[in-house]
Amino acid sequence: MTDFSRRRILGAAATTAILSATGFPFPVLAQQGRTSITLAIGRDIQGLLTPPERIGPIEGNIIRTVCQGLIRFKPGSFEWELSAAKTLTQVSDTEISFELNPGLTFHGGYGEMTADDVKFSFELFAKPTADGKPAGYAKDWASLDHVEVTGKYTGKIMLKSAAPQLWLVVLPDNSGLIISKKAFEAGCYRSDQQPIKVIGTGAYTLAEWVPNQRVVLKANPDWKGEKPAFAEVVLQPVRDPKTAELALRANELQFTPVEPADAAEIEKEKDTKLLRQDSINYVWIGLNVEKPPFDNPKVRQALKLAIDVEQVLAGAYNGTVKPAYALMAPGLLGYWADAPKPKADPAAAKKLLAEAGHPNGFKCTLTLMSKPTYQAIGQIVQALLGEIGVQVDLQVLDAAAYYAVGKGDSGKNLDMALQRFGGKADPAFQTQWFVASQIGTWNWQRWNDPQFDDASAKAASINDKAERNRLYIEAQKRMEQSGAYIWLTHEANIFAFRPWLKPAVLPNGDDMLYDRFTTA
């Protein structure tokens, strides 16, 4: 029987990481007292640092710390509270009125936040990017018709239709953050310029970015809210979890995500606490339905039958996470409790391959990010598919190269990709990445199903919870029928940190409230 143990698969990689970490370049900030903390992030900043065009949570968490929204999430919760807004009222299904707190000043001398900045920030989502395509997060504000400015601090958010997701995944989240119109027009928010300028009204300023070394956030002296616990927050890019673990032991980091499979050992360390969360994120293998032989549904079904998900999770995660069977995680609106739970059947997989004209299998490539757990998944999948004659080459890429490989015309060349997306509290956020308009952006499967798109759009535009739930389950059934998605897990989020630190992590585990990290 093939040995799919994580220990065997990752032994060599872990040894390399330990050796390479002996010259770890982190500043030992803990010796300066508890005015500064150093937190690990999984990669460096990429792309634009505007809400519509952020790449993901790494950028989103920085923008969230520097900028304010009308409302904000409470620490550890998807409940919200007022922030930049003095009032925010749902007047009708298609109108939300707001009044800003006066005196909120943008960093860097860019003036006071006004309703014009709110209008500019929200309507920016509808503007195409430099390549003429919709912004990556344009769907978050797809329901917006316009923002009507009624006074210096007041306005109305006018919608095309009801949009219940605005209160869970937009207004209190990254897509609801308000940037300075004046600063944007002056060329700020660009990561391709140094020094980088992200202008907001939040509790911290972006003081420094040294690419691939550190991002430094400093307390905003003009902040009128509750004083943050730390004068400085340093974000340290650490791609290898083992390296981050060693830095935590040395107190060169005070907080880091850890691999679920390693959590039990890390918890034994002195002066270390763990925060565990069930996740609403999703990891899957996506198949490019436009490219032969994956354009044949029988081939897609064969690969799904050949991959034993339980073996994959046992080997890559030491069995510490549960399998996923559809897009929505348990507890979310639209969770499909009766989703098929297929068992691996290599014999049936071989039969389907023969019927599809591939009795001797074929060669293909699985593209994945350079992360130990994902490499373990790749190696296990490679072995399992090898048993039915499918020879899989692993294309392992760093984060920057990985996120570029599925974009634009280059995405046409993908065979299979191991993907992981972060979830949000409303299912509208999850489904938006798989519609036809996302082909060439985030829909790397290049899957085009009008019925899926219609169900997703309708569910996002009504307030009836029962009907929304039904529509999201129907949308997931379309995904299942496509065979383009081999679901693996919704993950578990585990963080290790110093006992004197109290982290502020939202329930999806990706989104951090750096300004609300405090001492325990």
Secondary structure, DSSP 8 states (H G I E B T S, - for coil): -----HHHHHHHHHHHHHHHGGG-----GGGG-TTEEEEEESS---S--SGGG--SHHHHHHHHHHSEESEEE-TTSS-EEESSEEEEEEEETTEEEEEE-TT-B-GGG--B--HHHHHHHHHGGGS--TTSS--TTGGGGTTEEEEEE-SSSEEEEEESS--TTIIIIITTSGGGEE--HHHHHTT-S-TTSSS------SSEEEEEEETTTEEEEEE-TT--SS--S-SEEEEEE---HHHHHHHHHTTS-SEEE--GGGHHHHHTSTT-EEEEEE---EEEEEE-TTSTTTTSHHHHHHHHHH--HHHHHHHHHTT-S-B--SSS-TTSTT--TT-------HHHHHHHHHHTT-TT--EEEEEEES-HHHHHHHHHHHHHHHTTT-EEEEEEE-HHHHHHHTSGGGGGG-SEEEEEE---SSHHHHHGGGSGGGBTTTBTT----HHHHHHHHHHTT---HHHHHHHHHHHHHHHHHHT-EEEEE--EEEEEE-TTEE--B-TTSS-B-GGG-EE-
